[in-house]
């Protein structure tokens, strides 16, 4: 029982990441009709926003300390971060410690800009082309982006820790009467789950309760009619692309302490996120979120030794098995609408 | 009567003489081309096959730096590095056998097929007489097989699986790096001293050749000293988030977690384990411990503060204070501005060892090189007295047990050496069951 509860908790944060990426994918697909294979790369760039800010805040000047020597026996240089020199050692080191949460603010304009440049610079030229062309061009773009990141940051993962206060884990087991340490859950993963819930809630409210959102939803339902009403739907859709990029980017920023960022983390998430979108139903935002959590939790369950001893290797294929079953029984996915990608 | 000058006998004679005349040069040239890519001009080409893209690109980049340094030293440039400390004095800083050393590079991408293709291209197109490098046992075994067929020497880079010099050993392949058995033999006594005899280990293992042999080696060594093994769980390569594999450890009754992971997998699994509070946990009245049998500084950097206090083993570390290590760190550090990794050290040694074997044998013929390397005892390359065993082409030398530093003073100062396990303690019989199956075979000079 405690193992099952633990895996449900475990699936929630993985599911949160899937849901956030899938939400962005569905937004782009629903508005612009583009199958964006570069969306995983946007998630990865988001994680590297956290790395970048952490490095910017750690930028240091060097002073020579004649009392110490470096590995070659020369006088050692001591690095002092500029922020510590400017704002005092305490506030300065606190800023460096809080680099990941601060990177959320840093990442929003960066990611919106990345989204705009991608959409205006490349993807818009492929709107009227077949889906296969869109997949090829966005997949190529993803490879280019990850090679650019690798060029600047190297191939090895880069440790990007969460603030000191979120170190350690919360003992759920004691709350529910289990033994101490039976069900523990890292604080940062709880933060991630709550953060995902807030972002998902914000995106839904934005689409539901604002005029802009209403127009976008109308455009998703019938682009031509909205255009005929004299509304510049293309401009709004471009903004939605930027918004989707910001959502994926923020998901990446917050994921950096969970998974040390490396250049191919986007690809690892992308394929699974597509499965999430398809299982949830192409073009359905609630479907994407529900399927994200569902598959995250199922993936966690499949990694349990008890399950693996009955079905060896199931942890690596469970998502695809579930996808096949759902698509066979509900060809449009969990919450897919009639007419999407069926023309 | 016949007016023709051409008789049957005459034709036969002429044909025989012409045939012998035509065949004559090939008798000499076949001697000259007794082996693949015999360097005939004033230069000799070596092939450096390293991961320049993919997950181990940083290790590959460090290997390339060390190769460039080795070539510089072989050609008489720089400060000579470990050429000055190497016990064999056959190399004179004038290239190899007087031929200037040149090199070509290939990208293994840490994929067996890509690595074989790049090695093949370097042998066939660029005329490389020796192939070296790599950062994965899967790749090393694949390229070693190719070199055996092609008739060139393979000097392996980073490869830690028992199989490289075990069931997949080849007469043309040589490994300087240590292996999983040696890690286990070096680590077990230290773990016993630190954590006692009554422990239960839980293994998380990368699901390929290297992971399997390391899991087998560590489990055998720890069980021999009284530990129990709770579970051996295989994880897919590049799993990313390992939390769903870490969570079951909590309630398994195990009090030690052994991470048979390398590179990005190790960084992620260790980070996840620390996040789940395993290091603060008490099980069976004892502190929960994590062990990473194969450590590298490049990985330790990725895992950051999470490596503090965690034990593992390594082939070499730049903080060693013997003359050879100091000479190498000085050469490398002066040229590149930071200390070399164990990957850089092992490939630098391999290049020097190859060149030295050619010089001692007086020929680039792979069979002459193999003969010179087999049973070769040397010192002055940073690992103390070392033997290249003839039976399996594995180097036997001291193994370092290291621990993640609690308070690193720089981004390179992440590991500290806690024990130097003598070579005798990690040496095994050539027919040890973990290395059984397969045979070296005969050396293949190719051509």
Contacts between the chains, C-beta under 8 A, distances in Angstrom:
chain1	res1	chain2	res2	distance
A	2	B	251	6.1
A	3	B	247	7.6
A	3	B	248	6.4
A	3	B	251	5.9
A	6	B	247	4.8
A	6	B	248	7.9
A	6	B	250	6.9
A	6	B	251	7.7
A	7	B	244	6.5
A	7	B	247	6.2
A	10	B	243	5.2
A	10	B	244	5.3
A	10	B	247	5.3
A	11	B	244	7.5
A	13	B	243	7.5
A	14	B	241	5.9
A	14	B	243	7.3
A	14	B	244	7.6
A	70	B	410	7.5
A	71	B	318	6.7
A	71	B	319	7.7
A	71	B	329	6.5
A	71	B	333	6.1
A	71	B	339	5.0
A	71	B	410	7.7
A	71	B	412	6.6
A	71	B	413	7.7
A	72	B	329	7.3
A	72	B	330	6.2
A	72	B	333	4.8
A	72	B	334	6.8
A	147	B	53	8.0
A	150	B	53	7.6
A	150	B	57	6.9
A	154	B	57	7.1
A	154	B	58	5.1
A	154	B	61	7.9
A	155	B	53	7.6
A	155	B	54	6.9
A	155	B	55	6.0
A	155	B	56	6.9
A	155	B	57	3.5
A	155	B	58	5.0
A	156	B	55	8.0
A	156	B	58	4.5
A	156	B	263	7.3
A	156	B	264	6.9
A	156	B	267	7.4
A	156	B	298	5.7
A	156	B	299	7.2
A	156	B	301	7.1
A	156	B	302	5.0
A	157	B	264	5.0
A	157	B	267	4.5
A	157	B	268	6.8
A	157	B	302	4.2
A	158	B	302	6.5
A	159	B	267	7.4
A	159	B	271	7.3
A	159	B	301	7.3
A	159	B	302	5.7
A	159	B	303	6.0
A	159	B	304	3.1
A	159	B	305	7.6
A	159	B	306	7.4
A	161	B	304	6.2
A	161	B	305	6.9
A	168	B	277	5.9
A	168	B	280	7.0
A	169	B	275	7.0
A	169	B	276	6.1
A	169	B	277	4.2
A	181	B	250	6.8
A	181	B	277	7.7
A	181	B	281	5.6
A	181	B	282	7.6
A	182	B	250	6.9
A	182	B	251	5.9
A	183	B	250	7.9
A	184	B	250	6.7
A	184	B	276	6.5
A	184	B	277	5.4
A	186	B	275	4.3
A	186	B	276	6.0
A	186	B	277	7.2
A	188	B	275	6.8
A	189	B	243	7.6
A	189	B	275	7.4
A	258	B	241	6.6
A	258	B	243	7.9
A	258	B	271	7.9
A	258	B	272	7.8
A	258	B	275	7.4
A	259	B	240	5.9
A	259	B	241	5.6
A	259	B	268	5.9
A	259	B	271	7.6
A	260	B	264	7.8
A	260	B	267	5.2
A	260	B	268	6.4
A	260	B	271	6.0
A	260	B	302	5.5
A	260	B	303	7.3
A	260	B	304	7.8
A	262	B	55	7.5
A	262	B	264	5.7
A	264	B	55	7.2
A	265	B	240	6.8
A	268	B	238	6.9
A	268	B	240	4.9
A	269	B	240	7.9
A	299	B	244	6.7
A	300	B	243	7.7
A	300	B	244	4.2
A	300	B	247	7.6
A	302	B	244	8.0
A	303	B	244	3.7
A	303	B	245	5.5
A	303	B	248	7.6
A	304	B	244	7.8
A	304	B	248	6.0
A	305	B	231	6.1
A	305	B	233	6.4
A	305	B	248	5.5
A	305	B	252	8.0
A	308	B	233	7.6
A	315	B	236	7.4
A	315	B	244	7.5
A	316	B	236	5.1
